[in-house]
Amino acid sequence: MAMWRAAAGQLLGRALGSRAAHTSAGSKKIVGVFYKAGEYADKNPNFVGCVEGALGIRGWLESKGHRYIVTDDKEGLNSELEKHIEDMHVLITTPFHPAYVSAERIKKAKNLELLLTAGIGSDHIDLPAAAAAGLTVAEVTGSNTVSVAEDELMRILILLRNFLPGYQQVVQGEWNVAGIAYRAYDLEGKTVGTVGAGRIGRLLLQRLKPFNCNLLYHDRLKIDPELEKEIGAKYEEDLDAMLPKCDVIVINTPLTEKTRGMFNKERLAKMKKGVIIVNNARGAIMDTQAVADACASGHVAGYGGDVWFPQPAPKDHPWRYMPNHAMTPHCSGTTIDGQLRYAAGVKEMLDRCFKGEDFPAQNYIVKEGQLASQYQ
């Protein structure tokens, strides 16, 4: 697509002639927002995705004369992030502890050029506002797709095999096989459908093939025919027609205005009674209360994932207390292996930015005033 073409020597995305990432003399102020590791910071030298690890790029940035501020304090007018909004040039944040970049914050950020997501998924940013302001938004595409796909497979098995009640029995000193076995199933022979078959969705389908499942997928684009044949997955153009066929539904679609709240009470009701749902995509794709109610009624036999809205999830979030869930904090894409990949990707993109070079085309979410196709 023309929107991704780069002219030789062109500065990074000078959308609308204003604030896109570019090369200039002098120091840049770079702000990173990550979760705080505390007592765990020193337990692994490769734990770089936290405040203390700072993506492992502090020395490199400072050796080039740039100022690097790292914090976990991101909410409200008195937060540490807010203090730096007006004069920062680059903001790095992650999906795991997102700094929500609203239109109001973008308006305040007079020097801001570049918004980088250390990981995948930039929906914490008001993308139309970023495009209108001439900002470049990019992420480290592919950095944690394996991490997330593996986690999805794990959650499918945990929920189908009714693993968590068995674990809780052991911790509590109990022994009641019947309390587990009455709702435990094999994965083999089940129909699994993924809503979204991009990088993560395809990896999940590939990993499910050895389990001898019936594999379905819904997406705006079909998988390459050869890969589709190799995996044995069937394309379902109509989402609402696919849902009642599935024993397991996995959400793998980006959060956009089209997908926000798409799994509401009515759509959940179309699913097979006893369905398992796994969502490592974005919490806001689901209607929060509708999911809790469907789990409480038993229509949804189990719901698992690590994405919430907002994040961090408040203590009274209903998903914390609904029955038959396998929820965790947002951690599936921030394994140590994933951290090393997205940290390396951030460093590479910053290096390209300082040199006035374009990023790999697939990393752009907003470039030259246009949104990537998946967010349109």
N, C-alpha and C positions, 0 to 999 in steps of 0.2 A: 504493500500500500504506500501511496505517496507520502502519507503523514509520517512514515518512518524513514524516508530517504534522508541521507545526510550529505551535504556538500562538503567537499574536501576543505579541511581547515575551518569549517563553520563552528562558531561557538555554540555551546549547548543551548538549544531551544530558546531563542530570544522571542518568545511568543508576545505578540502585540507590541513589540519593541520595548518591552519594559524589564521585568525582573527575572527572566529565565536564567538558569545556571550559566555562568560564563567565567572566563579567566580574567583576572585583573591583578594588578600589583598589590602587595600588602597582605596583611594577615586576614584570615577568615575567622569568624566566630561560629563554631560548630557546637550544637547542643545535642546531646544524646539522652534519650529517656528510656530507661530499662528498669526491670524489677530489681529490688535490693536482695542480695544473697545472705547478708548477715553472717551467721556462724558457718554457713556452707561455702563461703567464698574461697577459703583456702583448702578445701578438701579435694579439689581437682584442678591441676594447673591449666587444663583446657576449658574450664568453666568461664567462658568469655562473654556470655550473653547477659550478664548481670551488671549492675552499677559498678561493682568493684572490678570486674574484668574489663568493662568499657570497650568490648569487642577487640581488645588487644591492640588497639591502634593509637593509644595516647602518645607513646614515645615517637611514633612515626609522624603523627600530626604536628606535635610540638617541635620536632626537628626541622619541620618545614616552615615554622614561624606562625602556625595557626593556634588559636585559642580553643580549647576543648573543655566544655562544661558537661558533666554527666550527673543526672539526678533521677530519682524515682518520683519526685513530688511534682505532679502534673495538673492537678485539678484546682480550679478557682483562681480568683484574682490575686490571692496572696501566696500562690504556689511559687516554687523556685523556677519552674518553666516560664511562668508569666513575667518574671523579672527580666527575662532575656528575649522576650518576644520581639520587642521593638528593634533590636539591633543585631539579631542573629542572621547569619547568611545561609546556614544549612541546619535542618532539623532531621535527626535520625531517631526513629522510634520503631517499636516492634508490635506485632499483633498480640503478643502475650501480656504486655503492660502498655496498652496503646495511649498515646497522647492524642486526645481528640482535637483535631485542628479544624475549628469552625470558620465560617466566613468572617466572623468578628475578629478572630485571632489573625487570620490572613490579612485583614484590613490594617491591623495594628503593626504587622511585621513589615516595616518599610524596606528593610535590607534583604528580606528573605528571597532566595533564588531557587533553592532545591530542597525537596522533601523526599527523604529516603526511608523506605521500609526495610528494616533488617529482617527479612523473611518474606512471606507471601501474603498479600491481602492488604489493600490500602484504603479500605472503606472507613477507617477512622478519620479520614481526611474528607472535607467538603470538596469533592473533585471538580464540580462545575465552578465553584468559587476560585479554586486553584488555577483552573484553565483560564478563567476570565482575568485573573491577576497576572498572567504570564509566567506562572511558576512551572517548573519541571517536577513531576512526581515519578519516582521510579522505585522498583523493588528488586529483590534478588530472586528472580524467577527460577524455579526448580530447586532452590536451596534445601527445602525441607519436604519435598513431595514424598520421598521414600519414608521419611519419619512419620508423616501423617497417614499414609496408606497402611503402613504396618500397624499403627495404632488403631485404625478403623477395623482391621481384621481381628485384632485382639478383642476389641469391644463387642464385635459380633459374636465371637465365641464365648466371651464372659457372660453375655446376656442369654444366649441360646442354652448354654449348659447350666444356667442358674448358679454360677460360680460364687457370687458374692454372699448369698445366705449360708453356703457351706463354709466359707472362710470365717464368717461372723460366728457360726456355731463353734468352730475350733477356738477362736479367741475368747469366747464366752464360756468355754468349758463344757459345751453341750455335744450331743451325738444323736442326730435324728435324720437318718438317711431319707425317710419318706418326705420330710420337709423340704428336701432339695429335689428328689427324683420326680415328684409329681408334675413338675413343670420344666424339666430338662430335656433338650432335644439335640439330635445330631444336625450338623450343618449340611451333610450330604443329602442331595435330593431336594433341598429347599430352593425356592425362587428368590433370588437377590436382585434388587434393582437399584441402580445408582442414578440419582438426579444430578446430572452433570458428569461428563466423561472427558474432562480435560486431563491434565497431567496426572493429578491424584486419582481421579476416577478410573483412568486407564490402568494405572499401576495396581489399584485395588482389584479390578477385574482380572488382571493377569495372575494375581496372587490367589484369587478365588478358584481359578480353573482346576487346580489339583483336587479340590474338595468335591468335584462332581456336582456342582450346583447348576441350576438353570439361571443363566445370567441375562439380565435385561438392562438397557440404559436409555435414558432420555437426555437429549441435549439439543441445542440449536444447530449443531453440526454433527454429522455422522463421523464415526471413527474410520480411518483408512480401511478399505475393504479387506486387504490382506491381513491386517492386524485383527479386524473384527472376526474373520474366519478362523484365525489362529486361536483366539481367545474363546470363540464359540458364543459370543454375546449377540443378542438380538436388539436391534434398534426399535424403540417405541416413540413414535412421533407425538402421540397424545399422552401427556403426563397423567391425566385423570383416568385414562384407560389402562395405563400401566399399574397404577397404585393398587387396585384390588387384586392383582395377580401375585403380589409379592408377599413373601413371609418376612423378608428383611428389606428395609429401605435405608439407603445411605445417602446423605446429603453432601454433594460435592460441587455445588454451584456458588459463584461469588455472590456477595451481598450487593445488590443494586436496588434502585427504586422499583424495578420489576419484581425482584425476588423478596423484598422486605415484607415479612408477614405472610408469605405465600402459603405456608402451612398453618391455616387457621382451623377453626372448629369444623367447618364444612369439608375441607379437604382431608382432615384427619378422619372424618366419618366415612370417607370413601375407601379407606384402607381396610384390609382384612382384619377381622377381630383377632387379637392375639399377635399383631404385627410387632416386630422389633424395629426400632428406629435408631440409627447412629448418625450423629451430626458433629463433625469436626470442622465444618465450614464456617458458619457464623450464627450466633445465637439469635440475632434479629430476623433471620429467615423464618423462624418459628413464632407463632403466637404463644407467648410464655404461659398464660393461664390455660389456654386450650390444651397444651401438652400436659400440664399438671393434671387437668381434669380427666384427660383421656387415660393417663396412667392410673389415676384413682379409680376410675370405673372399670379398668381392666381391658378396655378396648385396645389400648397399647400395652402389650405385655412387658415391654422394657424399653427404656430410653437411655441412650448412653452418648457421651460426647464430652468435649472439654471447652466448648465455646458458650459464652453467656452474653447477655446484654443487660446493663452495661458491664464492663470489666474494670476492676475486680467486681465480682457479684456481691451485692449487699447481703448482710446476714439473714435478712428475711426473704430472700429470693425463693419463690415456691419450688424451684427445681431442687433445692437442697433437701426438701422434706417430702417430696412425692415418692410413692412406693415404686419398687422395682426399677431403680435408676442405677446407672453406672457413670456418674458424673465426676469429673476432676477439674481442678483449675486448668487454665489454658496452657497445656504443657506438651501436646503431642508433637509440635513442630520444633521444640526447643531442646531436643536431645543434644548431647555433647557433639555428636557428629553433625547434626543440623546447625548448631551454633558455629562450628568451625567453617562450615560452608557459607553461611550467611555473613559471617564476619569477614571472610576473604572476599566475598562479593561486594560488600560495602567499601572495603579498602580499594578494590579495583575501580569502582565507580567514582570514588572521591579522587583517585589518582587521575582518571580520565577527565574529570571535571576541572581539576587544577591545570591540566594540559590543554583544555579547550577541545577535547575529543568527545565524540558521541558515545553513548552506552550501547551495548548490544540491543538490537531493536526490541526483542521480547521483554526487556526489563522496563520499558516505558509504560507508565499508566496515563500520564498527561505529558504531551509534547506539542509544542507550537500551537497551544490553544485547543488541542483535540484530545479526547479521551480514547483510550484503548477500546477495541471493539467489545470486549466482555463487559465493559461498564456503560456502554451506550444503550 
